[in-house]
Amino acid sequence: ALERAPTDGELLNEAFRAAHTIKGSAAGVGLDAVAGFTHVLEDALHALRARRAALTPERLAVLLEAVDDVRALVEAVADGSPAPSVDAVAGRLAG
């Protein structure tokens, strides 16, 4: 939906709230890797909501990669496998 409406404030708010909920829930059950990475995602979404950054196609691509990485982190916990590295995407989110 953000690809079609990159300036839709309500869509950005929904994405931010989802990241915030995931971060808080993960922290509440001790999933520090999920909470830490999602915090970086949340910060990137906050910058978009505050209009300190624009939602460019490149930034949207990084956000979508971040969603995939959150999913991979959760799946790793669920199946007991090592957490994947999310450092590259975290760096691009923060940058």
C-alpha positions as CSV (number, residue, x, y, z in Angstrom):
1,A,0.0,0.0,0.0
2,L,2.9,2.4,0.7
3,E,4.2,1.8,-2.8
4,R,1.0,3.2,-4.1
5,A,0.6,6.0,-1.6
6,P,4.1,6.9,-0.1
7,T,2.8,10.1,1.5
8,D,-0.2,8.5,3.2
9,G,0.3,9.4,6.9
10,E,-2.2,6.8,8.1
11,L,-0.3,4.0,6.4
12,L,2.9,5.2,8.0
13,N,1.2,5.3,11.3
14,E,0.0,1.8,10.9
15,A,3.4,0.5,10.0
16,F,5.0,2.4,12.9
17,R,2.4,1.0,15.4
18,A,3.0,-2.6,14.1
19,A,6.8,-2.2,14.5
20,H,6.2,-0.7,18.0
21,T,4.0,-3.6,19.0
22,I,6.5,-6.2,17.7
23,K,9.3,-4.4,19.5
24,G,7.5,-4.3,22.8
25,S,6.2,-7.8,22.6
26,A,9.6,-9.2,21.8
27,A,11.3,-7.2,24.6
28,G,8.6,-8.5,27.0
29,V,9.5,-12.1,26.4
30,G,13.3,-11.6,26.2
31,L,13.7,-11.8,22.4
32,D,16.4,-9.1,22.4
33,A,17.6,-9.6,18.8
34,V,14.0,-9.1,17.5
35,A,13.4,-6.1,19.8
36,G,16.7,-4.5,19.0
37,F,16.3,-4.8,15.2
38,T,12.6,-3.7,15.3
39,H,13.6,-0.7,17.4
40,V,15.8,0.4,14.4
41,L,12.9,-0.2,12.1
42,E,10.6,1.8,14.4
43,D,13.1,4.7,14.4
44,A,13.2,4.7,10.6
45,L,9.4,4.8,10.4
46,H,9.3,7.6,13.0
47,A,11.6,9.7,10.8
48,L,9.2,9.1,7.9
49,R,6.2,10.1,10.0
50,A,7.9,13.2,11.2
51,R,8.9,14.0,7.6
52,R,12.6,14.1,8.5
53,A,13.0,11.6,5.6
54,A,11.1,10.9,2.4
55,L,9.7,7.5,1.4
56,T,11.8,7.0,-1.7
57,P,11.7,3.8,-3.7
58,E,15.1,2.9,-2.2
59,R,13.9,3.5,1.3
60,L,10.8,1.5,0.8
61,A,12.9,-1.4,-0.5
62,V,14.9,-1.3,2.7
63,L,11.8,-1.2,4.8
64,L,10.5,-4.3,3.0
65,E,13.8,-6.0,3.5
66,A,13.5,-5.2,7.2
67,V,10.1,-6.8,7.4
68,D,11.6,-9.9,5.9
69,D,14.4,-9.8,8.4
70,V,11.9,-9.4,11.3
71,R,10.1,-12.5,10.0
72,A,13.4,-14.4,9.7
73,L,14.4,-13.5,13.3
74,V,11.1,-14.7,14.6
75,E,11.2,-17.9,12.6
76,A,14.7,-18.6,13.9
77,V,13.4,-18.3,17.4
78,A,10.5,-20.6,16.6
79,D,12.6,-23.3,15.1
80,G,15.6,-23.0,17.4
81,S,18.0,-22.0,14.7
82,P,20.7,-19.3,15.0
83,A,19.5,-15.8,14.3
84,P,20.3,-14.5,10.8
85,S,22.5,-11.4,10.5
86,V,20.4,-8.3,10.1
87,D,23.3,-5.8,10.5
88,A,23.4,-4.7,6.9
89,V,19.7,-3.8,6.7
90,A,19.9,-2.3,10.2
91,G,22.7,0.0,9.0
92,R,20.8,1.0,5.9
93,L,17.7,1.7,8.0
94,A,19.7,3.9,10.4
95,G,21.5,5.7,7.6
